[in-house]
Amino acid sequence: MGFELSKRKAYLAIGLIALVSLLLIQAYGLTVSSGSPSAEPTFAATYLWSYATYGIVYPTPIVADGYMYTVSYSAYSSFVEVNCLNASTGAQVWNYGPRGFAGSLAVSDGYVYTSSTWGDLEAFNASKGAKIWNFTKENPMSTPVVADNRVYVKASGYVGSMENSIGFVYCFDAETGARIWNYTIEASVGTPTVAGNMVYVPFRERFSTTNNVYALDAQTGAKIWSYPAGNYAVSSLIVGGSRGYVYVGSDDGNIYALSPFSGTTVWNYAIGGFSGSPVIDGDIIYVRSNTSNVYALDAKTGAKIWNYTAGNDVNSAIVAGNKLYIWTGNNTYALDASNGNAIWSYTTESPVATVTVDGGFTYIGYNVEKVGNVDCLNSSTGVKIWNYTTKYGHEVTRIAVSDDIIYAITADVLTKPIHIPGSIIYALEPTAVSPPLPLPLIVAVMGIVISAVAFLVYWVRLKGTKGSPPATATTRT
């Protein structure tokens, strides 16, 4: 009777441990059949490579066809260098310089175009770095603009004295470098904007603060119309929307929409003070004011759709998907692009340096005590997925993304003045990391193991007891 009672108690204890363990496993989402947690894996940024440049990388690098192209500028030597790197490994493929450059570079159809402060426009084979053609002018040139197999660039200078400014707009064949046309303006010329069959050029007249906009025929260079922009901040000129209007931000607190055919004003809207370049997406144009507001206007009529007050001056804006991303101070906001409602906000430890949105992820760069940080967020929810920190002294200035590789461009702020300061480019790749098992789940698994071992040991002992011969009684003599 005692043996049967002990057996029942042992079975009951083992069964109770197993039952509690199974309940814990079920509660924490581990199915016995699959043997793996149902929780989504987490991600971390894996370091791939880094590359140190001669001078500071000042425009965001261009990644195309498996290559990364950078322009870096040295304030000490006033020289700039162009580098072509293997985007996957960071190995240098070719470089050009150091020498003087103006603006940035452009990459199109297997060519890299650079413009020089020494008056050189040069075209290189994008993969090998061989020079294809060049054009030389004594005047500094702007960033090349490539459209429809043509390269457009402006050159600015002066005649006799600096007050006698003069500007040139050039159009070249993108493959051969043959000059197709040029247009001369007795004014300081801004970078051209190419849209459709038109080239729009902002400029400021000699001996005047008056700004103007010229529309030139993209094929011939003939002037189609001019618009007296007054004190408009014509450097903010953009073209877009279904009607192809030309949008000009103004120092008088207005944004103007001009007809691309005649240059006449179609509409204007007062925002109280213009800040930065507008952003256009479809038929909505987003405008930042210097009163901490963001306005969404109908690009066809100028009617206000919504406005959002950020509390501080908005540094910049990006449209991606159905969201408008803005950042100010330590805060980044994702707004519904159609109605301006805040979807989420995210606060960093220090002011935001740069934001990039790509493939459902938002990358925020900021710096804490000379250490660069990149936070990757889910663009739908604003929840942080991973963080990456650079070495001390490498402050993040820009972020580029291509083919699921994140490139954090930093400036080395610790370089001694006697040396040439430079940038370090970090290449990162998100990697799935299985989340650690919670403690109750570990205890539950251990409970199952202990129960199984205890049952096996008890069963073996029980079988041994049943198979043993009965003990014989001994008698004393």
PLY file of the C-alpha trace (Angstrom):
ply
format ascii 1.0
element vertex 477
property float x
property float y
property float z
element edge 476
property int vertex1
property int vertex2
end_header
0.00 0.00 0.00
2.83 2.37 0.88
4.63 1.61 -2.37
1.53 2.39 -4.47
1.04 5.70 -2.63
4.65 6.76 -3.23
4.33 5.90 -6.92
1.22 8.02 -7.26
2.88 10.99 -5.54
5.88 10.74 -7.86
3.71 10.59 -10.96
1.66 13.53 -9.66
4.77 15.67 -8.99
6.30 14.92 -12.37
3.01 15.58 -14.13
2.51 18.87 -12.25
5.98 20.12 -13.24
5.36 19.18 -16.86
1.92 20.84 -16.88
3.23 24.13 -15.44
6.11 24.09 -17.92
3.75 23.52 -20.86
1.51 26.38 -19.70
4.53 28.71 -19.50
5.65 27.67 -22.94
2.16 28.29 -24.35
1.99 31.70 -22.66
5.29 32.81 -24.19
4.45 31.66 -27.68
6.73 28.64 -28.05
5.05 25.78 -29.88
6.36 22.32 -29.16
5.99 21.32 -32.79
8.16 24.11 -34.22
10.46 24.53 -31.26
11.00 28.26 -32.02
9.61 31.51 -30.59
6.79 33.19 -32.48
8.19 36.67 -31.72
9.51 38.70 -34.63
13.30 38.79 -34.86
15.07 42.00 -33.95
17.68 43.74 -36.09
21.09 45.24 -35.54
23.40 47.24 -37.79
26.39 45.19 -38.92
29.56 47.08 -39.84
30.68 46.25 -43.40
33.51 48.69 -44.15
34.72 52.25 -43.75
36.65 54.63 -45.99
38.56 57.81 -45.09
38.48 60.63 -47.65
40.82 63.50 -48.42
38.81 66.41 -47.05
35.20 66.63 -45.90
32.49 64.99 -48.00
30.08 67.86 -48.53
27.39 66.66 -50.94
25.66 63.35 -50.22
27.49 60.62 -52.16
25.83 59.19 -55.26
25.42 55.41 -55.44
24.77 54.01 -58.91
25.37 50.67 -60.64
27.32 49.23 -57.73
29.63 52.23 -57.29
29.73 55.10 -54.81
30.91 58.51 -56.02
32.06 61.12 -53.50
33.32 64.68 -53.63
35.40 65.81 -50.66
36.71 69.29 -49.95
39.72 70.37 -47.89
39.41 73.80 -46.29
43.18 73.88 -45.69
44.31 73.19 -49.23
41.18 74.46 -51.07
41.35 71.29 -53.14
38.65 68.75 -53.82
38.94 65.09 -54.75
36.51 62.76 -56.54
36.48 59.10 -55.48
34.80 56.08 -56.98
34.38 53.20 -54.52
33.01 49.70 -54.80
29.71 50.20 -52.95
29.76 46.67 -51.52
33.37 46.47 -50.30
34.53 50.10 -49.98
37.57 49.43 -52.16
38.70 52.43 -54.20
38.11 51.89 -57.91
39.49 55.23 -59.12
39.97 58.79 -57.99
40.57 62.18 -59.57
42.29 65.14 -57.98
43.00 66.76 -55.71
42.14 69.95 -57.56
39.57 72.76 -57.40
35.90 71.98 -57.94
32.64 73.89 -57.75
29.28 72.49 -56.81
28.96 68.74 -56.97
29.12 65.95 -59.48
26.45 64.27 -61.60
26.22 60.62 -62.65
24.18 59.50 -65.67
24.24 56.63 -68.18
27.75 55.45 -67.40
29.31 58.92 -67.18
30.48 61.05 -64.26
30.42 64.82 -64.82
32.40 67.25 -62.67
32.69 71.03 -62.76
35.71 73.00 -61.60
36.34 76.33 -59.91
39.10 76.65 -62.47
36.50 76.65 -65.24
36.66 72.99 -66.29
33.69 70.77 -67.11
34.87 67.17 -67.41
33.26 63.83 -68.25
34.68 60.48 -67.08
33.88 56.84 -67.67
31.91 55.98 -64.53
33.47 52.56 -63.91
37.08 53.16 -65.02
37.67 56.88 -64.40
39.07 57.53 -67.88
38.48 61.12 -69.01
36.15 61.23 -72.04
36.00 64.96 -72.75
36.38 68.33 -71.13
35.44 71.96 -71.70
37.47 74.85 -70.27
36.20 78.31 -69.38
37.94 80.83 -67.15
34.84 81.25 -65.00
33.85 78.93 -62.10
31.08 76.50 -62.99
28.08 75.16 -61.11
26.92 71.59 -60.54
26.23 69.91 -63.89
22.60 69.10 -64.69
22.02 66.12 -67.00
18.77 65.72 -68.97
17.89 64.07 -72.29
21.52 63.22 -73.13
22.59 66.82 -72.60
24.62 68.51 -69.89
23.65 71.99 -68.69
25.94 74.11 -66.56
26.30 77.76 -65.62
29.50 79.78 -65.32
29.75 83.09 -63.50
32.38 85.83 -63.47
32.83 89.54 -63.90
34.20 92.01 -66.42
36.77 94.52 -65.17
35.42 94.73 -61.63
33.37 92.46 -59.40
30.35 94.74 -59.79
30.26 93.98 -63.51
28.99 90.43 -63.12
28.43 88.23 -66.13
26.88 84.78 -66.44
26.85 82.02 -69.04
24.56 79.06 -69.52
25.98 76.18 -71.58
24.45 73.11 -73.16
26.70 70.19 -74.25
26.21 66.80 -75.81
26.52 64.41 -72.88
28.55 61.80 -74.80
30.87 63.86 -76.96
31.09 67.17 -75.11
30.21 69.11 -78.27
28.81 72.53 -77.39
25.20 72.79 -78.61
24.45 76.33 -77.46
25.30 78.96 -74.88
23.48 82.00 -73.52
25.13 85.07 -72.00
23.47 87.23 -69.34
24.92 90.41 -67.82
24.12 89.20 -64.35
25.11 86.74 -61.65
23.54 83.44 -62.69
22.19 80.64 -60.49
22.16 76.91 -61.19
19.77 76.05 -64.05
16.69 73.88 -63.60
15.70 71.67 -66.55
12.09 70.55 -66.98
10.46 69.41 -70.20
11.70 71.52 -73.09
12.70 74.43 -70.89
15.74 75.57 -68.94
14.89 77.95 -66.09
17.71 80.20 -64.90
17.60 82.51 -61.85
19.90 85.52 -61.96
20.58 88.90 -60.34
21.15 91.97 -62.51
24.29 94.09 -62.37
24.35 96.96 -59.85
21.00 95.78 -58.50
19.36 93.58 -55.89
16.66 92.68 -58.41
16.30 88.98 -59.18
14.85 87.54 -62.36
13.94 84.23 -63.92
14.70 83.40 -67.56
13.09 80.53 -69.45
15.28 79.25 -72.29
14.45 76.71 -74.98
16.31 73.53 -73.96
17.04 72.62 -77.59
18.23 75.97 -78.94
18.95 78.20 -75.94
16.58 80.89 -77.24
14.92 83.01 -74.54
11.20 82.25 -74.28
10.26 84.60 -71.47
11.63 86.43 -68.44
10.00 87.20 -65.12
10.95 90.19 -62.93
11.20 88.42 -59.60
12.06 91.50 -57.54
13.63 90.42 -54.26
12.40 86.86 -54.62
14.62 84.13 -53.25
14.94 82.59 -56.71
17.49 80.05 -55.50
14.44 78.11 -54.29
13.08 77.71 -57.82
11.45 74.32 -58.47
9.28 72.95 -61.29
6.63 70.25 -60.94
3.02 69.21 -60.56
0.69 68.05 -63.31
0.75 71.51 -64.92
4.50 71.99 -64.70
4.31 75.34 -62.96
7.47 77.13 -61.88
7.44 77.83 -58.13
9.43 80.68 -56.64
9.79 81.44 -52.95
9.86 85.12 -52.10
11.44 87.38 -49.53
8.10 89.17 -49.33
6.60 86.11 -47.59
4.86 84.68 -50.65
5.31 81.66 -52.83
4.48 82.27 -56.51
3.41 79.82 -59.20
4.38 80.89 -62.74
3.11 79.58 -66.05
5.85 77.53 -67.78
4.68 78.89 -71.16
4.49 82.63 -70.50
6.03 83.29 -67.07
2.87 85.03 -65.84
1.75 84.61 -62.24
-0.90 81.92 -61.88
-1.30 82.21 -58.12
0.54 83.26 -54.98
0.12 82.40 -51.32
1.39 84.35 -48.29
3.08 82.19 -45.66
4.60 85.01 -43.61
8.21 84.26 -44.40
9.84 81.78 -46.73
12.34 79.18 -45.39
14.22 76.80 -47.65
13.13 75.11 -50.84
9.58 73.81 -51.28
8.95 70.10 -51.77
6.45 68.97 -54.39
4.77 65.59 -54.65
2.08 65.09 -57.26
-0.20 68.10 -57.08
0.64 69.09 -53.50
3.46 71.50 -52.74
4.82 71.65 -49.19
6.29 74.96 -48.05
8.20 75.74 -44.86
7.87 79.18 -43.32
10.17 80.96 -40.89
7.27 80.99 -38.42
7.68 77.26 -37.60
4.83 76.28 -39.91
4.58 73.79 -42.74
1.93 74.46 -45.39
0.46 72.01 -47.87
-0.92 73.87 -50.89
-2.78 72.72 -53.97
-0.09 72.96 -56.66
-2.67 73.90 -59.33
-4.64 76.59 -57.45
-2.56 77.59 -54.43
-5.44 76.78 -52.07
-4.32 75.75 -48.59
-4.98 72.10 -47.83
-3.54 72.11 -44.30
-0.79 73.56 -42.15
1.15 72.17 -39.21
2.91 74.15 -36.49
6.10 72.45 -35.34
6.99 74.77 -32.48
10.47 75.53 -33.84
11.92 76.35 -37.24
11.68 73.31 -39.49
15.11 72.37 -40.84
14.01 70.35 -43.83
11.26 68.12 -45.25
11.01 64.85 -47.17
7.99 63.28 -48.87
7.99 59.47 -48.98
4.97 57.29 -49.53
2.00 58.97 -47.92
4.02 60.80 -45.28
5.79 64.13 -44.94
8.83 63.91 -42.67
10.08 67.08 -40.99
12.66 67.69 -38.30
13.35 70.52 -35.93
15.76 70.56 -33.01
15.80 67.12 -31.38
12.48 66.05 -32.88
11.49 64.26 -36.07
7.84 64.12 -37.13
5.97 61.94 -39.60
2.82 63.70 -40.83
0.01 62.34 -42.94
0.77 64.02 -46.27
-2.92 64.34 -47.14
-4.21 66.05 -43.98
-1.19 67.07 -41.88
-2.08 64.92 -38.87
0.91 63.78 -36.84
1.36 60.01 -37.16
4.36 59.76 -34.85
7.21 61.79 -33.43
10.67 60.72 -32.31
13.07 62.55 -30.01
16.82 62.12 -30.14
19.34 62.94 -27.44
20.74 65.87 -29.43
19.68 67.97 -32.46
18.96 66.05 -35.65
21.72 66.40 -38.26
20.10 64.54 -41.14
17.14 62.30 -42.02
16.82 59.77 -44.87
13.77 57.65 -45.71
14.10 54.48 -47.76
12.21 51.22 -48.16
9.89 51.56 -45.18
12.65 52.70 -42.83
13.60 56.13 -41.50
17.25 56.81 -40.68
18.05 59.67 -38.31
21.60 60.95 -37.84
22.63 62.95 -34.77
25.71 63.44 -32.60
26.19 63.10 -28.86
29.43 64.46 -27.39
31.34 64.01 -30.66
30.02 60.49 -31.26
27.88 59.97 -34.34
24.61 58.06 -34.03
22.29 56.54 -36.60
18.84 55.42 -35.45
16.76 53.22 -37.75
13.00 53.52 -37.25
9.99 51.73 -38.64
8.52 54.41 -40.93
4.95 53.29 -40.18
5.17 53.40 -36.40
8.25 55.45 -35.51
9.52 52.60 -33.32
13.31 52.30 -33.15
14.67 49.11 -34.70
18.39 49.59 -34.16
21.07 52.14 -33.32
24.66 52.40 -34.52
27.36 54.58 -32.96
30.55 55.67 -34.71
33.96 56.10 -33.21
34.60 59.11 -31.00
35.13 62.22 -33.11
33.22 61.00 -36.17
30.08 63.14 -36.32
27.32 62.10 -38.74
26.52 64.71 -41.40
24.63 62.75 -44.08
23.08 59.34 -44.67
22.65 57.56 -48.01
20.89 54.24 -48.63
21.21 51.91 -51.63
20.50 48.20 -52.07
19.82 47.76 -48.34
23.22 49.18 -47.38
23.22 52.27 -45.17
26.09 54.71 -45.66
26.76 57.07 -42.76
28.94 59.98 -43.85
30.82 61.55 -40.96
33.18 64.46 -40.41
36.28 63.87 -38.34
36.01 66.69 -35.80
39.14 65.65 -33.89
41.67 66.09 -36.68
44.45 68.42 -35.58
44.67 71.73 -37.49
48.11 70.82 -38.81
46.55 67.91 -40.68
43.90 67.87 -43.39
40.46 67.10 -41.88
38.48 64.43 -43.64
35.38 62.28 -43.59
34.91 58.65 -42.72
32.19 56.78 -44.58
30.65 53.87 -42.67
28.82 51.14 -44.60
26.24 49.28 -42.50
23.91 46.37 -43.17
20.86 45.44 -41.09
21.09 41.86 -39.78
18.34 39.84 -38.15
19.10 38.86 -34.57
16.99 36.30 -32.74
15.63 37.82 -29.53
16.84 36.23 -26.25
14.44 33.78 -24.62
12.58 35.29 -21.64
13.48 33.84 -18.21
10.06 32.15 -17.64
10.46 30.38 -20.95
13.93 29.15 -19.99
12.54 27.91 -16.66
9.70 26.14 -18.48
12.06 24.33 -20.83
14.21 23.31 -17.87
11.06 22.05 -16.15
10.22 19.82 -19.11
13.77 18.45 -19.16
13.77 17.82 -15.40
10.36 16.12 -15.60
11.52 13.86 -18.40
14.74 12.91 -16.59
12.90 12.33 -13.29
10.31 10.15 -14.97
13.01 8.13 -16.73
15.01 7.63 -13.51
11.90 6.69 -11.54
10.76 4.30 -14.26
14.17 2.57 -14.36
14.20 2.19 -10.59
10.65 0.92 -10.64
11.48 -1.71 -13.27
14.50 -2.76 -11.23
12.39 -3.16 -8.08
9.80 -5.32 -9.84
12.43 -7.63 -11.37
14.35 -8.30 -8.13
13.82 -11.68 -6.31
12.03 -11.53 -3.00
14.21 -11.23 0.01
14.71 -14.48 2.07
14.24 -14.53 5.79
17.19 -15.51 7.95
16.84 -17.29 11.29
19.14 -17.29 14.19
20.43 -20.54 15.51
0 1
1 2
2 3
3 4
4 5
5 6
6 7
7 8
8 9
9 10
10 11
11 12
12 13
13 14
14 15
15 16
16 17
17 18
18 19
19 20
20 21
21 22
22 23
23 24
24 25
25 26
26 27
27 28
28 29
29 30
30 31
31 32
32 33
33 34
34 35
35 36
36 37
37 38
38 39
39 40
40 41
41 42
42 43
43 44
44 45
45 46
46 47
47 48
48 49
49 50
50 51
51 52
52 53
53 54
54 55
55 56
56 57
57 58
58 59
59 60
60 61
61 62
62 63
63 64
64 65
65 66
66 67
67 68
68 69
69 70
70 71
71 72
72 73
73 74
74 75
75 76
76 77
77 78
78 79
79 80
80 81
81 82
82 83
83 84
84 85
85 86
86 87
87 88
88 89
89 90
90 91
91 92
92 93
93 94
94 95
95 96
96 97
97 98
98 99
99 100
100 101
101 102
102 103
103 104
104 105
105 106
106 107
107 108
108 109
109 110
110 111
111 112
112 113
113 114
114 115
115 116
116 117
117 118
118 119
119 120
120 121
121 122
122 123
123 124
124 125
125 126
126 127
127 128
128 129
129 130
130 131
131 132
132 133
133 134
134 135
135 136
136 137
137 138
138 139
139 140
140 141
141 142
142 143
143 144
144 145
145 146
146 147
147 148
148 149
149 150
150 151
151 152
152 153
153 154
154 155
155 156
156 157
157 158
158 159
159 160
160 161
161 162
162 163
163 164
164 165
165 166
166 167
167 168
168 169
169 170
170 171
171 172
172 173
173 174
174 175
175 176
176 177
177 178
178 179
179 180
180 181
181 182
182 183
183 184
184 185
185 186
186 187
187 188
188 189
189 190
190 191
191 192
192 193
193 194
194 195
195 196
196 197
197 198
198 199
199 200
200 201
201 202
202 203
203 204
204 205
205 206
206 207
207 208
208 209
209 210
210 211
211 212
212 213
213 214
214 215
215 216
216 217
217 218
218 219
219 220
220 221
221 222
222 223
223 224
224 225
225 226
226 227
227 228
228 229
229 230
230 231
231 232
232 233
233 234
234 235
235 236
236 237
237 238
238 239
239 240
240 241
241 242
242 243
243 244
244 245
245 246
246 247
247 248
248 249
249 250
250 251
251 252
252 253
253 254
254 255
255 256
256 257
257 258
258 259
259 260
260 261
261 262
262 263
263 264
264 265
265 266
266 267
267 268
268 269
269 270
270 271
271 272
272 273
273 274
274 275
275 276
276 277
277 278
278 279
279 280
280 281
281 282
282 283
283 284
284 285
285 286
286 287
287 288
288 289
289 290
290 291
291 292
292 293
293 294
294 295
295 296
296 297
297 298
298 299
299 300
300 301
301 302
302 303
303 304
304 305
305 306
306 307
307 308
308 309
309 310
310 311
311 312
312 313
313 314
314 315
315 316
316 317
317 318
318 319
319 320
320 321
321 322
322 323
323 324
324 325
325 326
326 327
327 328
328 329
329 330
330 331
331 332
332 333
333 334
334 335
335 336
336 337
337 338
338 339
339 340
340 341
341 342
342 343
343 344
344 345
345 346
346 347
347 348
348 349
349 350
350 351
351 352
352 353
353 354
354 355
355 356
356 357
357 358
358 359
359 360
360 361
361 362
362 363
363 364
364 365
365 366
366 367
367 368
368 369
369 370
370 371
371 372
372 373
373 374
374 375
375 376
376 377
377 378
378 379
379 380
380 381
381 382
382 383
383 384
384 385
385 386
386 387
387 388
388 389
389 390
390 391
391 392
392 393
393 394
394 395
395 396
396 397
397 398
398 399
399 400
400 401
401 402
402 403
403 404
404 405
405 406
406 407
407 408
408 409
409 410
410 411
411 412
412 413
413 414
414 415
415 416
416 417
417 418
418 419
419 420
420 421
421 422
422 423
423 424
424 425
425 426
426 427
427 428
428 429
429 430
430 431
431 432
432 433
433 434
434 435
435 436
436 437
437 438
438 439
439 440
440 441
441 442
442 443
443 444
444 445
445 446
446 447
447 448
448 449
449 450
450 451
451 452
452 453
453 454
454 455
455 456
456 457
457 458
458 459
459 460
460 461
461 462
462 463
463 464
464 465
465 466
466 467
467 468
468 469
469 470
470 471
471 472
472 473
473 474
474 475
475 476
